[in-house]
Amino acid sequence: MLSVSASSIQSYLTCPTQWYLGYIRKLRPRSFSKSMIRGEVAHAMIEEAMQAMYNMAPVRLQVCIEFVMTSVVPEIIAREKQAALFGELDLQAINAAIYAGVDIGIYFIDDVLPKLRWDVLAVEVPFKHRNKKSGYTIKGRVDALVKVDQMLYVVDHKVYGHMPDDDSLFLDLQLPFYLAMLRSDTTEFHTEDEIPSSLIEMLDDNENRPAIMQNILSSTPPVAPRVLKSGALSKDKSQRTTQGLYMQAMRDRGLDNDPSYLEFVATLNDSRYNKQITYAPTENHLEWSTALVDICAQEMLVCDHYNIPRPGHPMTCNMCSFKPICKTMREQGQTPDVVTYDKLLYCEKEKHHRGEIA
Ligand code: SF4
């Protein structure tokens, strides 16, 4: 029985050729991705904080940072060392990406989390959904399930360069699909802790159907306000700060009640750095997402070198790390299974996981 991950379906929808090279040929570029590492580190810090909330323990920033530095960062460095050719590892740039991720995590834990009224009911929930009729299994992992004002949300944390608009969640496939899977009878949860029956009831509730939420963080987190030579706080609206950071700076300087500063604070727009976009998909929308995933999974089942996956929309090519190998395939008229790849640019993921360099 074929097993596919929800992220591979997302990749297939972006570009089937890209999916083929990444998931079937198991190739990855040797050069590291700054945005991937940044997001990975930020995600791990948020997850650690949410785990504390789930355990009803206080969220300690230092503990979250230590967890990332001792558990996540060594894995990232080892992985990138394996992927890079000997002597070509840009450790300075990798460290910069790691610290950028830590800064995003610090901002979220320190400035955002205390304001969110999240009752964390589950963190990192792996699930497996079997489609016996079509003969495949889909695996996925939900970042968190939280309750806000009696409403249950399936949450996904994202780090983006630009804040998407509020309608972006309607167009997203992943979260409606995850929600549909969590409500399906043929889905199994693979957590160490048993999912409480009260939570299953909430997921299955048709009258108060759960909704979805993207917790979006900017890849450039805010910083403390600028201090002018005179010692006053800058009132330049273009500076990268938030209401919380500005208020903290005011408190540090004993300016808490200064009306002119309070007036300025009210003009700062925090949603440039973080926002939670929520959406309640209808039952039809959930069915549509499931049907789309089913079509993709069935296409993925029959993809082989006789059946070359079609390319995606050209717009996606600009950001694609497989562009050089894709070009070679076309120029040489080779099918994806026989194309020889440039070993200076790509390595094989499986070998890299086993600690071998091609
Ligand atoms: S370069 Fe374009 S067509 Fe080729 S794999 Fe990448 S996204 Fe797909």
Boltz pocket constraint, residues with backbone or C-beta under 6 A from the ligand:
constraints:
  - pocket:
      binder: B
      contacts: [[A, 14], [A, 15], [A, 16], [A, 17], [A, 18], [A, 311], [A, 312], [A, 313], [A, 314], [A, 316], [A, 317], [A, 318], [A, 320], [A, 321], [A, 322], [A, 323], [A, 326], [A, 327]]
      max_distance: 6.0
